[in-house]
Amino acid sequence: MDYMIEDLMEEVVERGGSDLHLSAGLPPYMRVNGKLAPAEYEPLTAEMCQRLIFSMLNNTQRKQLEQTWELDCSYGVRGLARFRVNVYKDRGTYAAALRALSSKIPTIETLGLPNIVREMSEKPRGLVLVTGPTGSGKSTTLASMINNINLTRAEHILTVEDPIEFVYEPLKSMIHQRQVGEDTKSFANALRAALREDPDVILVGEMRDLETIQLAISAAETGHLVFGTLHTSSAAQTVDRMVDVFPPEQQMQVRVQLSNSLVSVFSQTLVPRKNVKPGEFGRVMAQEIMAVTPAIANLIREGKTSQIYSAIQTGGKLGMVTLEKVLADLYKAGTISFEAAMSKTSRADELQRLIGSAQVGGQMNGAAAGQRRR
């Protein structure tokens, strides 16, 4: 093997890829436009794989990996890109997944996000959540919102991340970025300390446990603008997930707190494009948007989250939209296929209704015929 980890990283970036996977017995794999495929390299031995992985780690990180068998960190190549790195063990040998992070912080305009995203970044206080599965662009959406604040307002922005993904240059705002494992022991520790560090805006990279969620809600209640992420696929599911983390005797209180502090939820996913033109991204974002109105706050408070979807459907004038409406519009515009749209919805009947029975009927009959031929 006469190549280094930087050579693989460079190839990922040149191909517009998002991920690089290293594991023994296989060649390096790269994900480009959402599709995973082997790169043109020989299969890695366990020793080759370990050498590539350990070349990215310092002594402290190697020691932690040897003790815990898992490691999250970041690795940057000057002039190229930064990568989020997760190292783990697979059948006794080391393997790694690397996510390419753009060194250029995107703007709301370049991402083509709706105007309500900008409006939410201009709120003085409250909790703004960006949710979705891994690899759905949550960090990029949040970075564009933080970037908008940095460009337009003099605020103290404090981020807690694991690991740091986008590195911000202070423009109008003062920005402090803290990495879990290097600058703080945990999200909860950093959030507790944050309230004594005079922040105006707090970004919580991931709200993964009861204490972090409780502290984020409290920070939003006490006059801070708090951004966070969760691995949920809809606005209603996001509210349920946050409440369900708490023991039953606290859930009523948490619903009341959420109804007062939550201002919006953006639930997003990336869908493969049907015909990718040169210079275009291979995937397009579909985003469900909920802005918390007095009516929705009431539904949250009373535990009637099943009715949130209907409230989003009727909230179009306020910038709200359901995922199914976005998917249907993308399909009708010829941007995505029927199959791709259906693969991203949990409300197939609603999506079919929005697309129109004639179009869906043709697609369904074609799919059924294909199945019969198989």
C-alpha positions as CSV (number, residue, x, y, z in Angstrom):
1,M,0.0,0.0,0.0
2,D,1.7,3.2,-1.2
3,Y,-1.1,5.7,-0.4
4,M,-2.0,7.6,2.8
5,I,-5.3,8.6,4.4
6,E,-5.1,12.1,2.9
7,D,-5.1,10.5,-0.7
8,L,-8.4,8.8,0.0
9,M,-9.8,12.0,1.6
10,E,-8.8,14.0,-1.5
11,E,-10.6,11.5,-3.8
12,V,-13.8,11.7,-1.7
13,V,-13.8,15.5,-1.9
14,E,-13.0,15.5,-5.7
15,R,-15.8,13.1,-6.4
16,G,-18.2,15.2,-4.3
17,G,-18.6,12.3,-1.9
18,S,-20.0,12.5,1.7
19,D,-18.5,9.5,3.4
20,L,-15.4,7.2,3.4
21,H,-15.5,3.7,5.0
22,L,-12.4,1.7,6.0
23,S,-12.6,-2.0,7.0
24,A,-10.3,-5.0,6.8
25,G,-10.9,-7.4,3.9
26,L,-12.6,-4.8,1.7
27,P,-11.3,-1.9,-0.4
28,P,-12.1,1.6,0.8
29,Y,-15.8,2.4,0.1
30,M,-17.0,5.9,-0.7
31,R,-20.6,7.3,-0.6
32,V,-21.3,9.6,-3.6
33,N,-24.8,11.1,-4.1
34,G,-26.1,8.8,-1.4
35,K,-24.8,5.6,-3.1
36,L,-22.1,3.5,-1.5
37,A,-19.5,1.8,-3.8
38,P,-16.0,0.4,-3.6
39,A,-13.2,2.7,-4.7
40,E,-10.5,1.3,-7.1
41,Y,-8.1,0.1,-4.5
42,E,-7.0,-3.3,-3.3
43,P,-8.7,-4.8,-0.3
44,L,-7.2,-3.6,3.0
45,T,-5.6,-6.0,5.4
46,A,-6.2,-5.5,9.1
47,E,-2.6,-3.9,9.4
48,M,-3.2,-1.6,6.5
49,C,-6.6,-0.5,7.9
50,Q,-5.1,0.2,11.4
51,R,-2.2,2.1,9.9
52,L,-4.6,4.4,7.9
53,I,-6.8,5.0,11.0
54,F,-4.0,5.5,13.5
55,S,-2.3,8.1,11.2
56,M,-5.3,10.4,12.0
57,L,-5.1,10.0,15.8
58,N,-2.9,11.6,18.5
59,N,-1.6,9.6,21.5
60,T,-4.6,10.5,23.7
61,Q,-7.1,9.4,21.1
62,R,-5.2,6.1,20.5
63,K,-5.2,5.5,24.3
64,Q,-9.0,6.2,24.5
65,L,-9.7,3.9,21.5
66,E,-7.7,1.1,23.1
67,Q,-9.6,1.5,26.3
68,T,-13.2,2.0,25.0
69,W,-12.9,0.4,21.5
70,E,-14.9,3.3,20.0
71,L,-13.8,6.9,19.2
72,D,-15.4,10.1,17.8
73,C,-13.0,12.8,16.6
74,S,-12.3,15.1,13.7
75,Y,-9.4,15.3,11.3
76,G,-8.6,18.2,9.0
77,V,-6.5,18.4,5.9
78,R,-5.4,22.0,5.3
79,G,-6.8,23.4,2.1
80,L,-9.0,20.4,1.5
81,A,-11.7,19.7,4.1
82,R,-12.4,18.5,7.7
83,F,-13.7,15.0,8.4
84,R,-15.8,13.7,11.2
85,V,-14.3,10.4,12.2
86,N,-15.8,7.4,14.0
87,V,-13.5,4.5,14.8
88,Y,-14.9,1.2,16.0
89,K,-14.1,-2.5,16.2
90,D,-15.4,-5.0,13.7
91,R,-14.8,-8.7,14.4
92,G,-11.6,-7.9,16.3
93,T,-10.1,-5.4,13.9
94,Y,-10.4,-1.6,13.6
95,A,-12.8,0.0,11.1
96,A,-13.7,3.7,10.5
97,A,-16.4,5.8,9.0
98,L,-15.4,9.3,7.9
99,R,-17.9,12.1,7.0
100,A,-16.6,14.9,4.8
101,L,-17.4,18.3,6.2
102,S,-17.3,21.3,3.9
103,S,-14.7,23.9,5.0
104,K,-17.0,26.6,3.5
105,I,-19.9,27.5,5.8
106,P,-23.1,27.5,3.6
107,T,-25.5,30.3,3.6
108,I,-29.3,29.9,3.8
109,E,-29.5,31.1,0.1
110,T,-27.0,28.6,-1.3
111,L,-28.8,25.7,0.4
112,G,-32.1,26.9,-1.1
113,L,-33.8,26.9,2.3
114,P,-37.2,28.5,2.8
115,N,-37.4,32.0,4.3
116,I,-38.8,30.7,7.6
117,V,-35.4,29.2,8.3
118,R,-33.9,32.7,8.3
119,E,-36.8,34.0,10.4
120,M,-36.2,31.4,13.1
121,S,-32.5,32.3,13.2
122,E,-33.6,35.8,13.9
123,K,-35.7,34.9,17.0
124,P,-34.4,36.5,20.2
125,R,-35.1,33.4,22.3
126,G,-36.6,29.9,22.2
127,L,-35.8,26.3,21.1
128,V,-35.2,25.6,17.4
129,L,-34.8,21.9,16.5
130,V,-33.4,20.4,13.3
131,T,-34.2,16.7,13.1
132,G,-33.8,13.7,10.8
133,P,-31.8,10.5,10.3
134,T,-28.0,10.4,10.2
135,G,-26.6,12.0,7.0
136,S,-29.7,14.2,6.3
137,G,-27.9,17.5,6.5
138,K,-28.9,18.6,10.0
139,S,-25.5,20.0,10.8
140,T,-25.4,21.9,7.5
141,T,-28.8,23.5,8.1
142,L,-27.8,24.6,11.6
143,A,-24.5,26.0,10.3
144,S,-26.3,28.2,7.8
145,M,-28.5,29.5,10.7
146,I,-25.5,30.2,13.0
147,N,-23.7,31.8,10.0
148,N,-26.7,34.1,9.4
149,I,-26.5,35.3,13.0
150,N,-22.8,35.8,12.8
151,L,-23.2,37.9,9.6
152,T,-26.0,40.1,11.0
153,R,-25.9,40.4,14.8
154,A,-23.5,41.1,17.6
155,E,-24.2,38.0,19.8
156,H,-22.2,35.6,22.0
157,I,-22.6,32.3,20.3
158,L,-21.6,29.1,22.2
159,T,-21.5,25.7,20.5
160,V,-21.2,22.3,22.1
161,E,-20.4,19.6,19.5
162,D,-19.1,16.1,19.2
163,P,-17.0,16.6,17.2
164,I,-16.8,20.2,15.9
165,E,-17.9,20.2,12.3
166,F,-17.8,23.7,10.9
167,V,-15.2,26.2,12.2
168,Y,-16.6,29.7,12.4
169,E,-14.7,32.9,12.0
170,P,-16.1,35.6,14.3
171,L,-17.6,38.4,12.1
172,K,-20.3,40.4,14.0
173,S,-20.6,37.8,16.7
174,M,-18.2,36.4,19.3
175,I,-18.1,32.6,18.8
176,H,-16.8,29.9,21.2
177,Q,-16.8,26.3,20.1
178,R,-16.4,23.5,22.6
179,Q,-15.8,19.9,21.6
180,V,-17.0,17.0,23.8
181,G,-14.0,15.0,24.9
182,E,-11.5,17.8,24.4
183,D,-13.0,21.0,25.8
184,T,-15.8,19.5,28.0
185,K,-16.6,16.1,29.5
186,S,-20.2,16.0,28.2
187,F,-23.0,17.9,26.6
188,A,-24.7,18.3,30.0
189,N,-21.6,19.6,31.7
190,A,-21.1,22.2,28.9
191,L,-24.7,23.3,29.0
192,R,-24.7,23.7,32.8
193,A,-21.5,25.8,32.5
194,A,-22.9,27.7,29.5
195,L,-25.5,29.5,31.5
196,R,-22.7,31.2,33.5
197,E,-20.8,32.2,30.3
198,D,-23.2,34.9,29.2
199,P,-24.3,33.4,25.8
200,D,-27.0,34.8,23.6
201,V,-27.1,31.8,21.3
202,I,-26.4,28.1,22.2
203,L,-25.9,25.3,19.7
204,V,-26.3,21.8,21.2
205,G,-24.8,19.3,18.7
206,E,-27.0,16.5,19.9
207,M,-29.7,16.2,22.5
208,R,-29.3,12.5,23.4
209,D,-30.2,12.2,27.1
210,L,-32.6,13.5,29.7
211,E,-30.2,15.9,31.3
212,T,-29.1,17.6,28.0
213,I,-32.7,17.9,26.9
214,Q,-33.8,19.4,30.3
215,L,-30.9,21.9,30.3
216,A,-31.6,22.9,26.7
217,I,-35.3,23.6,27.5
218,S,-34.4,25.5,30.6
219,A,-31.9,27.6,28.6
220,A,-34.5,28.4,26.0
221,E,-37.0,29.3,28.8
222,T,-34.5,31.7,30.5
223,G,-34.1,33.9,27.4
224,H,-31.5,32.2,25.2
225,L,-31.9,31.1,21.6
226,V,-31.1,27.4,21.6
227,F,-30.5,25.2,18.5
228,G,-30.4,21.4,18.8
229,T,-30.7,18.2,16.8
230,L,-32.6,15.0,17.4
231,H,-32.8,11.7,15.3
232,T,-36.6,11.9,14.7
233,S,-38.4,12.0,11.4
234,S,-41.4,14.3,12.0
235,A,-42.3,17.3,14.2
236,A,-44.9,15.3,16.2
237,Q,-42.4,12.5,16.8
238,T,-39.8,15.1,18.0
239,V,-42.2,16.3,20.7
240,D,-43.0,12.8,21.8
241,R,-39.4,11.8,21.9
242,M,-38.4,14.7,24.1
243,V,-41.3,14.1,26.5
244,D,-40.8,10.3,26.6
245,V,-37.2,10.6,27.8
246,F,-38.6,11.9,31.2
247,P,-40.2,9.7,33.9
248,P,-44.0,9.7,33.8
249,E,-44.3,12.0,36.8
250,Q,-42.3,14.8,35.1
251,Q,-43.9,14.5,31.6
252,M,-46.8,17.0,32.2
253,Q,-44.3,19.6,33.4
254,V,-42.0,19.0,30.4
255,R,-45.0,19.4,28.0
256,V,-45.8,22.8,29.6
257,Q,-42.1,23.8,29.4
258,L,-41.9,22.7,25.7
259,S,-45.2,24.5,24.8
260,N,-43.6,27.7,26.2
261,S,-40.1,27.4,24.8
262,L,-40.2,25.5,21.5
263,V,-40.5,27.8,18.5
264,S,-39.9,25.5,15.5
265,V,-39.0,22.0,14.3
266,F,-37.4,21.4,10.9
267,S,-37.5,17.6,10.1
268,Q,-35.5,16.9,7.0
269,T,-34.4,14.1,4.8
270,L,-32.3,13.9,1.6
271,V,-33.9,12.3,-1.5
272,P,-32.0,11.1,-4.6
273,R,-32.6,13.2,-7.7
274,K,-34.1,11.6,-10.7
275,N,-31.9,13.2,-13.4
276,V,-28.7,14.7,-12.0
277,K,-27.4,17.6,-14.2
278,P,-23.7,18.5,-14.2
279,G,-22.9,20.7,-11.2
280,E,-26.0,19.6,-9.3
281,F,-26.1,17.8,-6.0
282,G,-27.2,14.2,-6.4
283,R,-29.8,14.6,-3.6
284,V,-32.4,17.2,-2.8
285,M,-33.6,18.1,0.6
286,A,-37.2,17.5,1.7
287,Q,-38.1,19.4,4.9
288,E,-41.2,19.2,7.1
289,I,-41.6,22.6,8.9
290,M,-43.5,23.3,12.1
291,A,-43.7,26.7,13.6
292,V,-45.2,26.7,17.1
293,T,-48.4,28.8,17.1
294,P,-50.7,29.2,20.2
295,A,-52.8,26.3,18.8
296,I,-49.8,24.0,18.4
297,A,-48.5,25.0,21.9
298,N,-51.9,24.0,23.3
299,L,-51.7,20.6,21.5
300,I,-48.2,20.1,23.0
301,R,-49.4,21.1,26.5
302,E,-52.4,18.8,26.4
303,G,-50.4,15.8,24.9
304,K,-52.4,15.8,21.7
305,T,-49.4,15.4,19.4
306,S,-51.3,13.2,17.0
307,Q,-53.2,16.4,15.9
308,I,-49.9,18.4,15.2
309,Y,-49.8,17.0,11.6
310,S,-53.2,18.5,10.8
311,A,-52.1,21.9,12.3
312,I,-49.0,21.8,10.0
313,Q,-51.3,21.1,7.0
314,T,-53.4,24.2,7.7
315,G,-50.4,26.4,8.6
316,G,-49.2,27.1,5.0
317,K,-49.6,30.9,5.4
318,L,-47.1,30.8,8.3
319,G,-44.5,28.9,6.3
320,M,-45.5,25.4,7.6
321,V,-45.5,22.4,5.3
322,T,-45.7,18.6,5.8
323,L,-43.1,16.3,4.4
324,E,-45.7,14.7,2.2
325,K,-46.5,18.0,0.5
326,V,-42.8,18.7,-0.2
327,L,-42.3,15.1,-1.6
328,A,-45.4,15.5,-3.8
329,D,-44.2,18.8,-5.1
330,L,-40.7,17.4,-5.9
331,Y,-42.3,14.5,-7.7
332,K,-44.7,16.6,-9.7
333,A,-41.7,18.9,-10.7
334,G,-39.9,15.8,-12.0
335,T,-37.1,16.2,-9.5
336,I,-37.5,12.9,-7.8
337,S,-39.1,9.5,-8.7
338,F,-42.3,8.1,-7.3
339,E,-40.3,5.3,-5.7
340,A,-37.9,7.7,-4.0
341,A,-40.8,9.8,-2.7
342,M,-42.5,6.7,-1.3
343,S,-39.3,5.5,0.4
344,K,-39.2,8.6,2.5
345,T,-42.8,8.8,3.8
346,S,-44.5,7.1,6.7
347,R,-47.9,8.4,5.4
348,A,-48.1,6.6,2.0
349,D,-51.9,7.2,1.6
350,E,-51.5,11.0,2.2
351,L,-48.6,11.2,-0.3
352,Q,-50.6,9.3,-2.9
353,R,-53.6,11.6,-2.4
354,L,-51.4,14.7,-2.9
355,I,-49.7,13.3,-6.0
356,G,-53.0,12.4,-7.6
357,S,-54.7,9.0,-8.1
358,A,-54.1,8.8,-11.9
359,Q,-50.4,9.3,-11.7
360,V,-50.1,7.0,-8.7
361,G,-52.3,4.4,-10.3
362,G,-50.0,4.2,-13.3
363,Q,-46.9,4.0,-11.2
364,M,-48.5,1.3,-8.9
365,N,-49.7,-0.8,-11.8
366,G,-46.2,-0.6,-13.4
367,A,-44.6,-1.7,-10.1
368,A,-47.1,-4.5,-9.8
369,A,-46.4,-5.7,-13.3
370,G,-42.6,-5.6,-12.7
371,Q,-43.1,-7.7,-9.6
372,R,-45.2,-10.3,-11.6
373,R,-42.5,-10.5,-14.2
374,R,-39.9,-11.3,-11.5
